[in-house]
Amino acid sequence: MSLAGKTLFITGGSRGIGLAIAERAARDGANIVIAAKTVAPHPKLAGTIYTAAEAIEAAGGKALPLILDVRDDTAIEAAVARAAQHFGKIDICVNNASAINIAHSCDIEIKRFDLIQQINMRGTFLVSRACIPHLRKSENPHVLNLSPPLTMRPDWFAQHLPYTLSKYGMSMVAFGMAEEFRGEGIAFNALWPRTTIATAAVEFALGGDALMRKSRRPEIMADAAHAIFLRNAREYSGNFVLDEDVLREEGVTDFRHYRYDEATELEVDIFVEAGATPLL
């Protein structure tokens, strides 16, 4: 089984986890729409929608880079329509675009609070909704939100309430739409990493090089997402899963090749129970 000929609409995929998911699908021969804001090189952050498109095509897929700010509902509708017209269909929607700010309630600026809600929860809802008419025509339609399980732990809310609201909002979109569209066979699931992932967000917003060394590479999320996309959408929907658990279900037992630094102990990600510490 593969994603050959399938069309994926991925938000925020110019780097990190989104790009890794795109490249993994491209190795199957999939069509990838990279819908993101980055069009010019950033002094610190590698990757634009155009370099991502080059990487996708080098991996064996077909790419369509589209400039998109997921806060703009009109632009979302236009981007999804263009993607469907260009490739003839949309089979998979990946809500990867996300903003992070782990400030406490009284410390976060209102504009920053609004930003993470608009990108994370609202953007996920709008992109999912825009893709639904096209997903209805797919043989095995999937929507995947990169968001955590809905574990209602007060301490997680207390530590970074604005961010928790935004990421749990993404998960609630998956939770609600999974049931709303279950009868139509469109799968909605949420995927989250067990450990921190070596991305720009971790390096520049969370813990710098020290946390990067305690992280796994984005490829673990890409392989888990790929496994989900191959599952029967009518039978696999409404799930909140961790990357490692998905891959264990696929028979993976050795995770050492995913490590950013094999000599450093892994860091469990936020929104993951401490008792779920990875062993490999």
N, C-alpha and C positions, 0 to 999 in steps of 0.2 A: 504494500500500500504506500502511496505517496501523494504529494500535493501537486503533481504535474498537471499543468493547465488550469489550476485553481487561481482565483484572483483574491489577493489579500489587500484590504484597506487598512493601513497602519498609521496611527497618529503619532507624531513626535518621534519618528524613527530615523532621525539623521545620525544618531549615535547610541551607544549603550545597549540596553535590553531590546529596544525596538529594532535597532539595526541588526542585532544578533538573531532575532526572530525572523527578520526579513531575509537574511543571508541563509538561514537554515532552510527556509521554504524555497529559496531560489535554487538551492542545490538539487531540489526535486524537479525544477523546471517550472516553478510557479510564476505568476504575474504579481508584481508588488507595486502598490501605490504608496509612496512615501509622502504623507501629508504633514508638513511641519513648517515652523517659522524660519528656521535657520537657512538663509540663502547666501550669506557672506561669511568667510572664515572669521572665527572668534579668536582673540589673542590667547585665551586659555582653554577653550573647549574645542576639541577636534570634531570635524564633520559638518557637512551641510547636506541639504536634500540632494544636491548634485553629486557630491562624493559618495553618498549612500547609494544613489542610482548606479554609479560606476561599479561599486562593490557588488551590488545585486547582479548586475549583468555579468561581471567577472565570475560570479559563483554559478552562473548557468540560468538565471531567471531573466524576466523582462521587467523593466522598471518604468514607472511614471512618477517623476517628482512634481509635487504640487505645493505651492505656497499656501499655508493654511494656519490661521489663528483660530483655535477651537472655541474662542469666546464669541466669534462672529457667526451667528446662526445662518445668515444669508450666504456667507462664504462656505459654510459646511455643506449646505444644500447644493451649491454650485460645484464644489469639489467632488462630492459623491456622484453627481450626475455626470461630470466629465470622466470620472474613473470608469463608471459603468459603460459609458459610450465608447471610451478608448479600448477597453478590454472585452466589452460585450456582456459583462456580468460582474457581480461581487459575491463571493462565496464565504468570505471570512472578514470579520471586522475586529481589529485589535485596538482597544482603547489604552494606549500606552502613554500618551501625552499627560504629563503631570508636573505640578509645581510643588516644591517643598519649603516649608517654613515651620520650624519646631519651637517657635517662641511661645511663652506662656500667654495666658489670656490678656493680662494687663500690659504686656510688652509689645505685642504685635501691632503694627500700624494698620489702620482700617483699610487702606488701599492694598496692603499685603494680604489681609484677611479676605477681602473681596476677590483678589487675584486667584488664590488657591481654591476657593469655592467655585469660581467661574471656570477655571481650567479643569479641575479634577472632577467634581460632581456634575456640574452643568454641562461641561463639554462632553463628558462621557454619555450623558443622557441624549444630547442633541445629535451626536455622531451616530449612536446606536439607532435612534429613531429614523435618521435620514437613510440609513442602510437597510432598514427592514423591508421596504418594497422590493429591493433587489435580492435580499436574502431569501425571500419567499419563493424565488424562482430557482434557487440552488438545490442540488440534490442532497447536500449535507452541510447546511448553513451553521456557522458558529460565530458567536460574539464572545470575545475574551477580554475581561477587564483586569488590568494589573492592579489588584487591590486586595486587602487582607480579609481573613475570616471575620465574621461579625461576633467576636468575643467581647462581651460587655463587661470589661474589667475597668472599674472606676479609676485605678491608678494610671492606666493608659490614657484615659480622657484627661485626667488632671495634669499629666506631664506636658502635653501639647494639644490642648483641646481644639484649636482652630484646624490644625493639620489632621487630627483624628476625625473630626467632622467631615472634612473633605474626602478623605480616603474611604471612610465608612460609607459616605454618600455614594461613591463609585460602586461599592459592594452592594448597597441597597438597590441600585439600578439593576445590577445583575440578578439579585434576589427577586425583585418584582417582575422584571421582564421575563425571567425564566418561566414563571407561572403564567404570566399574561399570554405568552406566545408558545406555550408548551403544545397546545393543540395543533399549531402550525408547523411543529417540528424544527423550530429555530432554537438552538442551544445557546444559553447564556451562562457562563461560568466565570469565576474569579480565581486568578493565580497569584501567589505571593511567594517570595523566597524564604527559605528557612534561615539562611544566613544573610548577612549583608552582601551586596553585589558590588564588584569593583567597577563603579561608574563615576561620572563626573559629579553626580549628586553626593556620593559618599566622600569623594576626595575634597570637594570644595564647600559642601554644606554641612557635613556631619563629623568627619574625623580625620581628614587629611591622609597622608601616606600611611600612618600607623593603622588606621582602620582599613585602608585598601589591602594591606598585607594580611588582614584577618578575614578577608572576603573571598567569595568564589567569583569566577568569571561569568559574564552574562550568558555564556553558552549553555549553562545549566538551565536557565529560564527558557532559552530558545528550544532546547531539546524537550523540555516538559510541555511547552506550548505546542510543539509539533505533534507530540503524542496525543494531546487533547484534540487537536484538529482532525486526527485520523479516527477518532471515536465516533460512534453513531450518534448524531445530534438528537435524534428522537429518544435515545436511551440515556444520554449523558448530559444533563442540564441541571442548573441550580446548585452546582457544587462550588465549595470554597476549598481550594487545595493548595498545598505547599509543593514547590518544585521537586524536592527530594522524594516526597511521597508518591508523586505521579511516576517518577522514574523507577522507583522501587517496584511499583505495580507493573512496570514494563520489563522487570527482570534485572535492572541495574543494581549492582551491589558494591561497586568500587567507584567512589566519587573523587578520588585524589587528583585526577587530571583536570578537574574544574577549579582547583585551588589557585588563587593568585600567587600565594607564597606557601609552598608545601611545609615550610619549617615553622609556621606560625599557627597558633590555635585559632579556630574559627570563631567568629562573633555571631551570636544569634540575632536575627533582625528584630526590629520593633514590631509589635503586634503578634509575636510568636512566643508561646509559653516557654519559660526557661527550662522546663523539664524535657523539651524537645531538642536538647542540644545534640547536634550532629556528631557522630562518632568518627566519620572518615573525612 
